[in-house]
């Protein structure tokens, strides 16, 4: 939903409306590699605001993790931008995700050309693989692992998951960095109603996997960045405009 939520007057949402430390857009990533056009990861309903903040006028390629609205709600605006520029862009994703997005926005296909990446893809020196992960009551999503074939560095993006199986955890081992979705610090609701790890569970997962560095994203209005949650030294909360070099 982003923060603040329109209906909410909790301390975090109230702070987000004033000083803005907790103001958060829907999660997205802007990847840059030498010699390559930038690669957008997910295109939520805050796409226009995010592109304006980056000073970007053209998006040539992107990939999707799943077809929930907070991850695809900006596709129509992206396609319309391509229409006005008289150009097309390339949209990558698992075949079932692309099909679901096309069902939601059937008019965008002439501008956002879909290419399934179930068998993997590359971006500069990065080899990219994707696999399905549990998304709790919300069904499924996909995660992405990026392996640099020249430096032996690996990182993964897993914004929407919970209760990963051992098979689903396997690609998250041996990483330098994990970007993981954690909606609450300690989510109080019954497990069967939930769709993301909370921070406490995320920290336990990092320890289990032996991941040395992590960013927690997809934060709800439960997380107050003014608080000290005593996160380990190489674990941090994401924020709009966070820049990382891998």
Secondary structure, 3 states (H helix, E strand, C coil): CCECCCCCCCHHHHHHHCCCCCCECCCCEEECCCCCCCEEECCCCCHHHHHHHHCCCCCCEEECCCCCHHHHCCHHHHHHHHHHHCCCEEEEECHHHHHHHHHHCCCCCCCEEEEECCCCEEECCEEEEEEEEECHHHCEEEEEEEEECCCCCEEEEECCCCCCCHHHHHCCCCCCEEEEEECCCCCCCCHHHCCCECHHHHHHHHHHHCCCCEEEECCCCCCCCCCCCCCCCCEEECCCCCCCCC
